[in-house]
Amino acid sequence: MVRKLISIYRKYQRNKAEKAKALEKEIYLKNGQIPWSSGYLSYRNEQIEKSITDRNILQAFARGIIPEKFGYKLDERIVEYCWIFSQMPQEKVKLLDAGSTFNYEFILNHLDFSKVELSILTYAPESPNFNEKRISYIYADLREIPFRDEYFDIVLSQSTIEHIDMDNSIYGYQLQHHENQETKSYEYLKAIAEMFRVLKKGGKLLLTFPFGKFENHGFFQQFDEEMLNRILTFLDEQGTYTTNFFRYLPNGWIACEKEDCKEVESFNPHTGKGKGTDGAAHCRSICCISFQKNT
């Protein structure tokens, strides 16, 4: 009897939450889809979930194509997740999420855990976590990954390396960091070297980050061509890679060339810097690198 009452109560709570989300979404859409306003995150996550489960969209991303008006007034996450899922192999793999961008139920629900042995690495414990899915959580600095050499089949790092050595106090981390906003930090190269080290021969590294005009926003830096070239120089000696570039325009995201992004500025939603009138929610251009380590 008690179990039945608990089950009824949980169902009631889920229905209540779903109705609240639906109302929030309705208000968000009626108010003009203003990024980061009430309902934005629920709507964005819903659109991400729809996209990563749409075979046609993932096949398009695999070919470097984006559907028309894709991700209108949504931040780069919707592009990054689709690109990453379009790159995922079908065989059984050991996967390292270097940055904990997969630690969301709406993402994890679409991983086949009979094939994916997932480890999530971030600096400190997060809430919620999903131990019932047999995920391994590791807390460490990406510049010192606590795994042996050549352990993972896939390492993915989604919009994470731009935060290394930056002011991460907004995430609750009080760490020594690069403070001069006029200069670049190259500590991200140490993290990439570590990701390479723990990657098996023949394994794949999936890397995404904001790309365009160099900007230091305190909690992240936007990489420019010089910073990108340092990454590619390192990878070029160790395997083969492809790069994809995506840019936000007033009607949504498009696939583009590197040259189309070089002077693009991002929008910092915490400070309002770079807001513009195009409806961009955050970074306006990103680079995605798929790298395969030499066998």
Secondary structure, 3 states (H helix, E strand, C coil): CHHHHHHHHHHHHHHHHHHHHHHHHHHHHHCCCCCCCCCHHHHHHHHHHHHHCCHHHHHHHHCCCCCCCECCCCCCHHHHHHHHHHHCCCCCEEEEEECCCCCCHHHHCCCCCCCEEEEEEECCCCCCCCHHHCCEEEECCHHHCCCCCCCEEEEEEECCHHHCCCCCHHHCCCCCCCCCCCCCCCCHHHHHHHHHHCEEEEEEEEEEEEECCCEECCCCEEECHHHHHHHHHHHHCCEEEEEEEEEEECCEEEEECHHHCCCCCCCCCCCCCCCCCCCCCCCCEEEEEEEEECC
